[in-house]
Amino acid sequence: MDFAFEDAHHQLRDTVRRHAEAEIRPQAREADDTERFPKALFRRWGELGLIGARYPEADGGVGMDKISDCIIREEIGRVSQAFGAAFSAHGHLGIWPIWRAGTAAQKVVFFRPALAGEKVACFALSEPDGGSNIRALKTRAEKVAGGYRINGAKLYITNAPMADFMMLAARTAEELTADAISLFIVPLPDPAVAISHLAKEGLKGSETGLVHIDDLFVPDAHVLGERLGTYPVILDSLTENRVGVAAATLGVAKGAYEEALAFARTRLVAGKPILEYQAVAHRLADMATDIEAAHWMVYHGAWRVDHGSLDHADAAKIKLFTSEAAFRVTEKAVRCWAAPASCVIIPSAVSTATRWSTSSPRAPRMCSAT
Ligand SMILES: Cc1cc2nc3c(=O)[nH]c(=O)nc-3n(C[C@H](O)[C@H](O)[C@H](O)COP(=O)(O)OP(=O)(O)OC[C@H]3O[C@@H](n4cnc5c(N)ncnc54)[C@H](O)[C@@H]3O)c2cc1C
């Protein structure tokens, strides 16, 4: 079996890396510090064709494959995990369902402007009482003349504070069946939708919202595909996106590894680079091994998406392994910095570790070992 990248994939990676280094990295720290994502970046991603990369040309996309989408996500994640989250919520979760199941009119009004980065999307599924258990969602849509009246609450919604429309999941019946769950497209702002900004401990440069929906009217024309029971679309969207999220975490791991390796080559202790000390070399070897395994899982998964053979369970395994590998790698990266100074670093989260590793040549927070 040969899963080698094609020339077009290598060229894409070079292009996105140049963009990420020149235009994302300089903004990532400020976004983390201010907890505000630079919304104008979506237009830039639209101009560069990054949002539309994996969508067919017939729908306004670039017509590349899922492998290309994962390369883009990896390169964004390599520089900023928070920006990768914003990209995922917009370029996949918020608009993939419209591409898959939307009407022609919904594609014109919402999907195409989103590909261009002119409108920013978010996807609202999770609720205060239920994230993993999708079928338990309580947000209720009741049929009224000309549309639906919706009430409920959504939690942890990426991009919500700056979104121009929301892909909203709600139930249209009391019974806990898949047929009762549908998607509604909600232009924002709307006086019936209150969105507050959630402060987080990590991923701060990605804006996350708490959403209260109070007697929101959604016309029939804004029901996704103008039909109820689009729960399978949600599942398929989440499955494909798990590979994209995994690609972003692979980028996080690679970024941290590169920084740690560069530091280990140049940091001298007792006259020699710390890379030559076994404790550090073993750490770097473990990191490289995790990255190699994650790399193959991600790109084999992307290849399976392109061939229509990726199932829900394997997508979940790819995301599970890759995100945990990224956690291990970033933690070890932080410890490479800690080792020579005989200091202790207390890593708190992958995103924090990533921020240290990608934005500072030295770990900024150390406390003396006592
Ligand atoms: C930064 C961030 C961004 C997010 N962005 C979005 C977004 O854009 N849109 C959106 O809709 N949601 C978003 N989410 C929500 C995310 O999808 C949910 O947090 C996730 O689905 C988990 O749901 P929960 O937080 O309610 O945890 P719970 O479902 O309450 O789970 C709590 C714990 O119990 C475990 N658990 C749950 N069920 C089972 C089970 N059956 N068997 C064994 N263990 C179980 C879970 O693994 C977890 O460890 C975001 C979350 C975060 C943190």
PDBQT file of the ligand as one rigid body, heavy atoms in Angstrom, charges set to zero:
ROOT
HETATM    1  C1  LIG A 401     -13.664  24.381  23.646  1.00  0.00    +0.000 C 
HETATM    2  C2  LIG A 401     -14.941  23.699  23.288  1.00  0.00    +0.000 A 
HETATM    3  C3  LIG A 401     -15.596  24.003  22.117  1.00  0.00    +0.000 A 
HETATM    4  C4  LIG A 401     -16.813  23.387  21.791  1.00  0.00    +0.000 A 
HETATM    5  N1  LIG A 401     -17.456  23.747  20.644  1.00  0.00    +0.000 NA
HETATM    6  C5  LIG A 401     -18.705  23.239  20.391  1.00  0.00    +0.000 A 
HETATM    7  C6  LIG A 401     -19.459  23.683  19.266  1.00  0.00    +0.000 A 
HETATM    8  O1  LIG A 401     -19.014  24.504  18.459  1.00  0.00    +0.000 OA
HETATM    9  N2  LIG A 401     -20.723  23.190  19.092  1.00  0.00    +0.000 N 
HETATM   10  C7  LIG A 401     -21.263  22.282  19.948  1.00  0.00    +0.000 A 
HETATM   11  O2  LIG A 401     -22.405  21.887  19.737  1.00  0.00    +0.000 OA
HETATM   12  N3  LIG A 401     -20.564  21.818  21.037  1.00  0.00    +0.000 NA
HETATM   13  C8  LIG A 401     -19.308  22.282  21.270  1.00  0.00    +0.000 A 
HETATM   14  N4  LIG A 401     -18.586  21.845  22.366  1.00  0.00    +0.000 N 
HETATM   15  C9  LIG A 401     -19.209  20.895  23.264  1.00  0.00    +0.000 C 
HETATM   16  C10 LIG A 401     -18.606  19.507  23.195  1.00  0.00    +0.000 C 
HETATM   17  O3  LIG A 401     -19.015  18.872  22.019  1.00  0.00    +0.000 OA
HETATM   18  C11 LIG A 401     -19.123  18.804  24.457  1.00  0.00    +0.000 C 
HETATM   19  O4  LIG A 401     -18.424  19.385  25.548  1.00  0.00    +0.000 OA
HETATM   20  C12 LIG A 401     -18.911  17.340  24.426  1.00  0.00    +0.000 C 
HETATM   21  O5  LIG A 401     -19.817  16.781  23.511  1.00  0.00    +0.000 OA
HETATM   22  C13 LIG A 401     -19.104  16.725  25.805  1.00  0.00    +0.000 C 
HETATM   23  O6  LIG A 401     -20.347  17.086  26.322  1.00  0.00    +0.000 OA
HETATM   24  P1  LIG A 401     -20.498  17.601  27.840  1.00  0.00    +0.000 P 
HETATM   25  O7  LIG A 401     -19.523  18.730  28.040  1.00  0.00    +0.000 OA
HETATM   26  O8  LIG A 401     -21.951  17.879  28.092  1.00  0.00    +0.000 OA
HETATM   27  O9  LIG A 401     -20.021  16.378  28.710  1.00  0.00    +0.000 OA
HETATM   28  P2  LIG A 401     -20.894  15.135  29.157  1.00  0.00    +0.000 P 
HETATM   29  O10 LIG A 401     -21.674  14.621  27.999  1.00  0.00    +0.000 OA
HETATM   30  O11 LIG A 401     -21.679  15.513  30.376  1.00  0.00    +0.000 OA
HETATM   31  O12 LIG A 401     -19.770  14.109  29.547  1.00  0.00    +0.000 OA
HETATM   32  C14 LIG A 401     -19.021  14.249  30.768  1.00  0.00    +0.000 C 
HETATM   33  C15 LIG A 401     -18.082  13.065  30.890  1.00  0.00    +0.000 C 
HETATM   34  O13 LIG A 401     -18.817  11.834  30.901  1.00  0.00    +0.000 OA
HETATM   35  C16 LIG A 401     -18.329  10.986  29.861  1.00  0.00    +0.000 C 
HETATM   36  N5  LIG A 401     -19.465  10.284  29.257  1.00  0.00    +0.000 N 
HETATM   37  C17 LIG A 401     -20.573  10.828  28.735  1.00  0.00    +0.000 A 
HETATM   38  N6  LIG A 401     -21.386   9.891  28.253  1.00  0.00    +0.000 NA
HETATM   39  C18 LIG A 401     -20.767   8.722  28.462  1.00  0.00    +0.000 A 
HETATM   40  C19 LIG A 401     -21.117   7.365  28.172  1.00  0.00    +0.000 A 
HETATM   41  N7  LIG A 401     -22.221   7.028  27.569  1.00  0.00    +0.000 N 
HETATM   42  N8  LIG A 401     -20.228   6.400  28.521  1.00  0.00    +0.000 NA
HETATM   43  C20 LIG A 401     -19.070   6.709  29.149  1.00  0.00    +0.000 A 
HETATM   44  N9  LIG A 401     -18.681   7.980  29.443  1.00  0.00    +0.000 NA
HETATM   45  C21 LIG A 401     -19.540   8.960  29.103  1.00  0.00    +0.000 A 
HETATM   46  C22 LIG A 401     -17.677  11.900  28.847  1.00  0.00    +0.000 C 
HETATM   47  O14 LIG A 401     -16.660  11.230  28.088  1.00  0.00    +0.000 OA
HETATM   48  C23 LIG A 401     -17.077  12.971  29.736  1.00  0.00    +0.000 C 
HETATM   49  O15 LIG A 401     -15.824  12.553  30.245  1.00  0.00    +0.000 OA
HETATM   50  C24 LIG A 401     -17.364  22.429  22.678  1.00  0.00    +0.000 A 
HETATM   51  C25 LIG A 401     -16.697  22.106  23.864  1.00  0.00    +0.000 A 
HETATM   52  C26 LIG A 401     -15.506  22.722  24.170  1.00  0.00    +0.000 A 
HETATM   53  C27 LIG A 401     -14.826  22.376  25.477  1.00  0.00    +0.000 C 
ENDROOT
TORSDOF 0
